[in-house]
Amino acid sequence: MDAQFSIRPAIETDCSEILRLIQELADYEKMPDGPKIGAEVLIGDGFNNAEAAYYHCLVAESQDAPGQLVAYCLYFYTYSTDVGRCVYMEDLYVSPNFRSKGLGKSLWQTLVKNALERDCVRCEFVVLDWNQSSIEFYHLQGAKNMSSQEGWVQLRMNESVMASFKAPKTLSNTKVRRALKSDGPKIWNLIMEQTGMDGRLRKPYLNPQALSRDGIESDDPYFHCLVGENHENPSIIEGYLLYYYVYSTWEGRAVCMEDFYVSPKSRNKGIGQSLLEALLKIAVDKKCVRCNFKVHKSNEASLTFFSKIGSQNISSDEGWLLYRMDRNAMEEFIKVK
């Protein structure tokens, strides 16, 4: 990287400069309607939030003009019931006049190094399908297109869809509540049940102890979880919904639905929709304006359901592709000069 620039964590007083770069990125990505948030929102959500920061940010600063930012990388930590702790790179942007100096790679390498120190095993992000220069750059660093390789479809609910969704009244004897420490083994059993049904191979990174450590029993959780408890027999958990908070540099706070499963013997009772309604209520109360999630292209029933309730397929409508670095690629990437 060019010696006249330095990479460092963002501080509160950087937010006006970060917002300027976000607007540059919006113009570059041909999205005239973004961003919709101001510097004060970035400050509140990243530096002054009473609970936990909704995002982390790295910046590249000019040594010749302290305070002038020429690039940024905004990210947050996420979770996967396949492999455990992950990191998501929301934005990686270098101002046009400062490209070809190694700033983008240095920002990304710093993010990956931070994530590996926290024992993250994936780095994920999305890229527009027309952005061939970025796609080639990501491929060179070992990232893989999971939209084409595994068939993941990116979906999103906006604020109005989230606020209006109501589960139908049913005769279900299920109570939806937040997961407790004692639920950990039962949630794990459901994860394994789902794994057996859809043919995935469970990776060695995740186990029942890691699941409890990283979320259910943690004071600084990587995820949150709702469960459907049988009213007549509270020892039975019939389904779960695992989620975490994310961030959009266009609109601010958001929530991501990572895993959503109801045991086959408990289906067609409205349990899944009740879990979804509970999540969306929590998200709206937290002032989240998006609910992001992905569905496999083969899951036509889920794609049809989410379309009917107003979810947008941003893979087809906007051309977003999901990319991923696994742990091996992450470890190799930080060695590259």
N, C-alpha and C positions, 0 to 999 in steps of 0.2 A: 504494500500500500504506500502511496505517496506520503512522504514524511511531513508535508505541510498540513496534514489533517490528523485529527485524533478521534478515536472512538471512545465513547464513554456512556454511562447510563444517563438517561434524560433526567432533568430536574424540573421542578414546578415552573420556573421562569422560562423554560424552553417552549412552553405550550403554544405561544403565539407563532413562533417559528415553525413548530411541527405542523400547526394548522395551515400555514402557508404552503408547506410541502405537500400536505394532504390535498390541497386544492390543485396544486401542480399535477399530482397523480390523477385526480379526477379528470382534469383536462386531457392528460395523456391517454387515459382509458376511455375517452369519448363519452363521459358521463356528466352532462351539464347540470344535473339536478343534485350533485353532491359536492361537498359535504353539507349536512344539515345541522351540525353542532358547532359550537364556538369554543374558544380557548378556555372559557370558564368551565365548560362541561368536561373537557380533557383534564383540567386541574382537579375537579371534584372527583372524577371517577378513577384517576390514576394516582393522586397524591393526597387527597383529603377525605377519602372514604373511611368511615368509622369502622367498617367491618374488614374489608380487604380490598386491595387494588384490583380493578377489573382488567387491567392490562399492565404490561411492562414495556419499556421502550429504550432502544439504543439510538444514539445519534452520532453523526460525523460532523465535527466542528472544524472550521478553518482556523489554523494557528495564526494567520495574518489578520483575522478579523474575529476575535473572541465573541461568542454569542451568535455568530452567523452559522446557521446549520445548512449543510449541503446534501444531507441524506439522513434517512431514519429507517428503523426496523421496529415495528410494533408487534408484540406477541403475547401469548398467555399460555398457561399450562392447562392441559386437558387430560382425559382419561379414556382408556379403551378396555372393555371387558375381555378382549383378546390378549392384550399384552401388558396392560397397566399404565404407568405414567407416560405421558406424551407432551409434546409442545406443538403449538400451532402458530405459524407465522402469518399474521393477518396482512401486513404490508411490508414490502421491502422496496424502497424507492431512493434513487439517486437523481438529483437535479441534472438536466441535460448537459449543462456546461462543465460538470464535474465527473462525467463518466469516463470509463477506460483508465481509471486510476486505482482500481482494486477496492474501491469503497464498498460496493455491494457485497463482494465476497467476504471482506473483512467483517462487515456487520453481521452477515449470516453465520460466519464461523464463530463469532463471539456468542451469538444466540445459541448455536449448537453446543459450544463448550459449556455455557451456563446450564443448558438442559441436561447434558451428560453428567454434570456434577450433582444434579438432582435425581439421577438414575432414570431419566427418561429414555425410552427405547424407540421412539418415533418422532419425526418432525414432519408435519403435514401442512399443506397450504393449497390454495387454488390459484389458477392462472387462466386468463381468457384464451379461448382457442385460436384467436387471430394473432396473439402476441408471440410470434415465432421466435424472435430474438431471445425472449425470456425463457421460452420452452427449451431452446437449444442450450442456454446457459444452465438451466436446472438439470437437464439430462447429463451434461458434462460433469456435474458434481455428484452424480449417482442417484438422483431422484427418479422415481418411476411414476408413470401415468396410471393411477389406479382406476380412473374412469374407464379406460380401455382394457386394462389388464384384468380387473376384477368386476367391472360393470356397475360401479356405484353411481347413483343418480343423486344430485344435490337438490334438496328441497328447502323451502322457506315459507313460514307463515309471517305475515306482517301484523302490525299492532291491532288493526281492526278485526282481523280473523281471530287472533288470540283472545281478544276481549269478548267476542261474540260466541265463541264455541261453548256449547253446553252438551253434556252427555245425556242421552235419553233416559227417562225414568224406567227402571227395570225392577225385576223381582230379585235381583242379586242380593245374597247375604254377605256381601263383601264390604269391608270398611277400608277406605284409603287413608293412609297415614304415613308420616315420615319413618324411615327405617330406624330401628333401634340396634344397639350393640348385639343383642341376642338374636337378631335376624340374620346376622352375617352368614352362618352356615346354610340357612335356608335359601338365601339369595344365591349363594354359590351353587347349591344344588340345581336351582332353576337355570343359572348360566350354563351349567354342564348339560342340563336337559336340552336347552336350546342349541348348544353346540352339536349334540348328537343328531338333532333333527335337521340342521342345515348343512351338515357335513364338514364344518370347520375343524381344524386340528388345533387343540388347545396348546398355546405356546408355554414354555417353561417359566416365562417371566411372571406370570400371574398365578396366584394360589389363594386359598381362603384367608390366610394370614395377611397377605399383601392387600387384599380387598378391604379387610377391616382396618388395617393400619392407614391406608391411603384415603379412606373416606368415612366409613361408619363410626370409627372410634377416634378420628383425628380432630384436633382443635384447629388445624389449618388444612381442610380437606381438599383433595383434588376433584372430588365429585360429591354430589348429593343423591339421595335415593328415596323414592316413594314405593310403598308396597301395598298390595291388596290383601287384607287379612280376612279370613273367613269368620263371620260373626258368630256362628254356632260353635266353631272350633278354632279359637284364636291361635292355636299352635300351627295352623296351616296357612302358609303364604301362597296365594294363588297366582300372583304376578308381581312384576316390579318394573319401575321406570327409573333409569339412571341418567342424571343430567349434570351439567356444570355451566357456569356463567362464562360468557365470551364477550367480545367487543367488536364493534364496527366503527371504523373511522369515518363512515358516512353518517351513521345515526346514533351511535353510542351503545348503551348496554343491550345485551342480547343473552339468550339462553340457547344451549345446544342439547338436544335430546340424543344421548349416545346409544342407549339400549332400552328396548321397550318390548316386554315379553309377558304373555299370559299362558300358563300351562294348558295344553290341549283339552284336558278334562274339565277346565273351568271356562272355556270360551263360549261365546254367544250369550253371555249374561250382562254385557255392558261393562265388564271390569276394565278392559283396555281403555275405553272412552272415559271412564271415571278417573283412571290414572292420568290420562291426558288432560282432562279438565282441571284436575288438581294442580298439575304442573303449570299450565297456562295462567291460572289464577295467581300462583306464587310469582311467576315471571312478571305479570302485569303489576302486581303490588310492588315489585322491585324496580318498576319503571323500565323494564326491558321492552324494546320495540321490535324485536325479531325473535323467532324461534327457528333455529337451523337444525337440520338433520339430514341423514342420507338413507336411501333405501336401495336395495339391490334391484337391478333392472328386471330380474326374473320374478320378483315379488309383485305380481300384477294386482293382487287384492289390496295390498297396502298402498300402492301407487294410485289406484282408483279411489280408495277411501280418502286419502289426503287431498287428492284433486277435488273431490266433491265438497270438502269443507273449506276450500279456498286456498290451499297451499300452492305455491308457485314452483314449477320445475325450472330452477335457474340453470341447470345443465343445458336444457334444450332452448329455453327462452333467451338466455343471456350468453351461453357458451362457456360456462365455468367448468374447468377440468380439475379433478382432485389429484394432487401429487403427494408423494410420500418418500421420505428417506427412512430406512430402517436403521437399527443401531450400528450395524457394521458399516454402512455408508456414512453415518454421522461420524464415527470414529476415524474413518479414513479421510473425511472431508477436512477435519480440523488439522490434519497433518500437512495439507497442501499449502505450499508457499505462494 
